[in-house]
């Protein structure tokens, strides 16, 4: 996912346990599908990118 080598900044967020479990599961699924390692952070960045895109803000 980080093929562009974007500069990332560390942030903290509080998430429910179920959300963390879902993020881990999606990261594993994406890793299997793409053959590249996906982290929970990468899944969060993808989800946020899609959210902003739907709202008309392209990042």
Secondary structure, DSSP 8 states (H G I E B T S, - for coil): --TT------------HHHHHHHHHHHHHHHHHHSS---HHHHHHHHHHHHHHHTT---
